[in-house]
């Protein structure tokens, strides 16, 4: 198991390097296309096109939460509870569970390098 895990770590490190290389290449291609006044290009093996989309960047969570509460726009949030915050909240309630949340025990195996 240790050897397999170390093998995974080596591959993950290599994957990280490759992803960084891809990001650098993408940035270079986008810059070249912009300089040429193009939004797409085609080669013998692949084609590329530049597209833009708006993405959310929350700068004031309190204002957003107020909006969500007033408008009942809970669909704007991802449905996931922070485990650390959940544990802390249950602990502050002296072990009493939160409404709508059920605890379960997850068994896992921990392996450490020596």
Residue pairs with C-beta under 8 A, 6 or more apart in sequence:
1 111
2 111
2 113
5 111
29 41
29 48
30 50
33 39
33 40
33 41
33 48
33 50
34 50
39 49
39 50
40 47
40 48
40 49
40 50
41 47
41 48
41 49
42 48
58 64
64 76
67 73
68 74
68 76
68 77
81 101
86 98
86 101
89 98
90 96
90 97
90 98
90 103
97 103
